[in-house]
Amino acid sequence: MPGYRREKLIDDDYMVVLPQAHPLARQAEMAVVQLAAESMVDLDVFGGPTGEVIDHVTQAAGFTPNYVARAEDHYGILAMVTAGVGVTVLPRLAIGDLPKGLTARPLVDPTPVRRVVLLIRREIEHLDHVEIIRLAIHRQASINRGYARDRRPAPKDAR
């Protein structure tokens, strides 16, 4: 992007969020093609990066998702999944505090990933307070790089 310095913060993979009682929750991970038979809740009412990523990987797997509901807020999406409306796919950073009764599994084959970056306007990058904020953001991103691969483990029989 002209006029900006771009710095990578983190690569964030996508997770399938589903009820713990769902049959697919016994698996350690889910292949994209397994979503073809699922009712899904979409975090993309008006078009956005998450929806584009999911559309791309489902097309690569040969199907169009069966969206039964949509919302722009991931908390609303999680409430719908908790209520049994369908399953959803969210970036890992969005699922830090899953509601009781939900679990998440890595999405694979293909594995979608989003790159989170920091853009700094070149005309202000020399300012001390901008550098302080930049360093704080990088510190937090380095902590998040080490997030647990799955905060809620698969049942023992699925490992």
C-alpha positions in Angstrom: 0.0 0.0 0.0 1.7 3.2 -1.1 2.6 5.6 1.7 2.6 2.9 4.4 5.1 0.5 6.0 3.7 -3.0 6.3 4.8 -5.3 9.1 3.6 -8.9 9.6 2.2 -9.5 13.0 0.8 -13.1 12.9 -0.5 -15.8 10.6 -3.9 -16.8 12.0 -5.4 -20.1 10.9 -9.1 -20.9 10.8 -11.1 -23.2 13.1 -14.4 -25.0 12.7 -16.6 -24.1 15.8 -19.2 -26.7 16.6 -21.1 -28.1 19.6 -19.1 -30.5 21.7 -21.9 -33.1 21.2 -21.6 -32.8 17.4 -20.3 -36.1 15.8 -17.4 -34.3 14.1 -16.2 -32.8 17.4 -14.6 -36.2 18.1 -12.1 -35.6 15.3 -8.8 -33.8 16.0 -9.2 -31.7 12.9 -11.7 -31.3 10.0 -11.1 -31.4 6.3 -12.8 -28.5 4.4 -14.9 -31.1 2.4 -16.5 -32.3 5.6 -18.3 -28.9 5.8 -20.2 -29.7 2.6 -22.8 -31.7 4.5 -23.2 -29.2 7.3 -25.6 -26.3 7.9 -23.3 -23.3 8.4 -23.5 -19.9 10.1 -21.6 -17.2 8.1 -19.6 -14.3 9.5 -20.0 -12.3 6.4 -23.3 -10.5 5.8 -21.9 -7.8 3.5 -18.7 -9.4 2.2 -15.4 -9.4 3.9 -12.1 -11.1 4.3 -13.3 -14.1 6.4 -16.1 -14.8 3.9 -13.8 -14.6 1.0 -11.3 -17.0 2.5 -14.0 -19.5 3.3 -15.5 -19.2 -0.2 -12.1 -19.7 -1.7 -11.3 -22.9 0.3 -14.8 -24.4 -0.2 -14.6 -23.8 -3.9 -11.2 -25.5 -3.9 -12.8 -28.4 -2.2 -15.6 -28.5 -4.8 -18.7 -27.2 -3.0 -20.6 -24.1 -2.0 -21.4 -23.8 1.7 -25.0 -24.3 2.9 -25.4 -21.1 4.9 -28.5 -21.1 7.0 -27.8 -17.8 8.9 -25.4 -14.8 8.7 -24.3 -12.2 11.2 -21.5 -9.6 11.3 -20.6 -10.2 14.9 -18.7 -13.3 16.0 -20.4 -13.3 19.3 -23.8 -13.6 17.5 -22.3 -16.3 15.4 -21.2 -18.2 18.5 -24.6 -17.8 20.0 -26.2 -19.3 16.9 -23.8 -22.3 17.0 -24.6 -22.8 20.7 -28.3 -22.8 19.8 -27.7 -25.5 17.2 -28.4 -23.4 14.1 -25.2 -24.7 12.4 -21.4 -24.8 12.6 -19.1 -21.9 11.7 -15.6 -21.2 10.6 -13.7 -18.4 12.4 -10.1 -17.2 12.7 -8.4 -18.7 15.7 -7.9 -15.3 17.4 -11.7 -14.9 17.4 -12.4 -18.0 19.5 -10.4 -17.2 22.6 -13.4 -17.5 24.9 -15.8 -20.1 23.5 -19.2 -20.4 25.2 -19.8 -23.5 27.3 -20.8 -26.4 25.1 -18.7 -25.4 22.1 -15.4 -26.6 20.8 -13.1 -25.8 17.9 -11.1 -27.9 15.5 -8.5 -26.9 13.0 -9.7 -26.7 9.4 -7.4 -28.5 6.9 -7.1 -29.7 3.3 -6.7 -26.9 2.4 -5.7 -25.0 5.5 -6.9 -21.4 5.3 -4.7 -18.8 7.0 -5.1 -15.0 7.3 -2.1 -12.8 7.7 -2.5 -10.0 10.3 -0.4 -7.0 9.5 0.3 -3.5 10.9 0.2 -0.6 8.5 2.0 2.6 9.6 1.8 5.8 7.6 5.4 6.6 6.5 4.8 10.3 7.2 4.4 9.6 11.0 6.5 6.5 11.5 9.3 8.6 12.9 7.2 9.9 15.9 8.1 8.5 19.3 4.6 7.7 20.3 4.0 5.8 17.0 7.1 3.7 17.8 5.9 3.0 21.3 2.6 1.8 20.0 4.2 -0.2 17.2 6.4 -2.0 19.8 3.5 -2.7 22.1 1.5 -4.2 19.2 4.4 -6.4 18.2 4.9 -7.6 21.8 1.2 -8.6 21.9 1.4 -10.3 18.6 4.5 -12.3 19.7 2.5 -13.5 22.7 -0.4 -14.5 20.4 2.0 -16.4 18.1 2.3 -19.0 20.9 -1.4 -19.5 21.4 -2.5 -23.1 22.1 -3.1 -25.1 19.0 -6.5 -26.2 20.4 -7.8 -24.7 23.6 -10.4 -27.4 24.0 -8.8 -30.8 23.2 -10.5 -33.5 21.2 -11.9 -36.4 23.2 -9.2 -39.0 23.9 -10.6 -41.5 21.4 -10.1 -39.0 18.6 -6.4 -38.5 19.1 
